[in-house]
């Protein structure tokens, strides 16, 4: 065998092995993704305290205002207002 036929045989063999190892996956594997559930905005102090069902995003102006209102109501009622370290 000359060098050219050895080279062609090696290329053909490696190409066949590479092609045999490649396979497509099942598209249903992508169906497991569940987008995150968006939480509702709280509109009263009880809903603001329920972080499981209502959003507690303090970047939202409405929620921040509600937090200030609820803290003021608690302070007026004489309850202890929890402080957050900023």
LINTARA-V116936 format. One record per residue. N is the residue number from 1. RES is the residue in one letter. PHI is phi as a letter, one per 20 degrees, with the letter a starting at -180 (999 if undefined). OMEGA is omega as a letter, one per 40 degrees, with the letter a starting at -180 (* if undefined). D_FIRST is the distance of its C-alpha to the first C-alpha in Angstrom with 1 decimal. Layout:
N/RES/PHI/OMEGA/D_FIRST, N/RES/PHI/OMEGA/D_FIRST
//
This chain:
1/X/999/i/0.0, 2/X/e/a/3.7, 3/X/f/a/6.6, 4/X/f/a/8.1, 5/X/f/i/6.4, 6/X/f/i/6.8, 7/X/f/i/10.2, 8/X/f/i/11.1, 9/X/f/i/10.5, 10/X/f/i/12.6, 11/X/f/a/15.2, 12/X/f/a/15.6, 13/X/f/a/16.1, 14/X/f/i/18.5, 15/X/f/i/20.3, 16/X/f/i/20.8, 17/X/f/i/22.1, 18/X/f/i/24.4, 19/X/f/a/25.7, 20/X/f/a/26.4, 21/X/e/i/28.5, 22/X/e/i/30.6, 23/X/b/a/33.8, 24/X/e/i/37.1, 25/X/d/a/40.3, 26/X/f/a/43.5, 27/X/f/i/45.9, 28/X/f/i/48.9, 29/X/f/i/47.9, 30/X/e/a/49.5, 31/X/f/a/52.8, 32/X/f/a/53.9, 33/X/f/i/55.0, 34/X/d/a/58.8, 35/X/f/a/60.4, 36/X/f/a/63.1, 37/X/e/i/66.6, 38/X/e/a/68.9, 39/X/e/i/72.3, 40/X/f/i/75.6, 41/X/f/i/77.8, 42/X/f/i/80.8, 43/X/c/i/84.2, 44/X/b/a/86.5, 45/X/f/i/86.6, 46/X/f/i/85.7, 47/X/f/i/82.6, 48/X/f/i/81.7, 49/X/f/a/81.9, 50/X/e/a/79.5, 51/X/f/a/76.1, 52/X/f/a/74.3, 53/X/d/a/75.4, 54/X/c/a/76.3, 55/X/f/i/74.5, 56/X/c/a/75.4, 57/X/f/a/73.8, 58/X/f/i/76.1, 59/X/f/i/74.5, 60/X/e/a/76.2, 61/X/f/a/79.7, 62/X/f/a/81.4, 63/X/f/i/80.3, 64/X/f/i/81.2, 65/X/f/i/84.7, 66/X/f/i/85.1, 67/X/f/i/84.2, 68/X/f/i/86.9, 69/X/f/a/89.4, 70/X/f/i/88.7, 71/X/f/i/89.0, 72/X/f/i/92.3, 73/X/f/i/93.6, 74/X/f/a/92.7, 75/X/f/i/94.3, 76/X/f/i/97.4, 77/X/e/i/97.6, 78/X/n/i/97.4, 79/X/e/i/94.0, 80/X/f/i/91.5, 81/X/e/i/88.9, 82/X/f/a/85.5, 83/X/d/i/84.1, 84/X/d/i/80.5, 85/X/f/a/79.2, 86/X/d/*/77.8
//
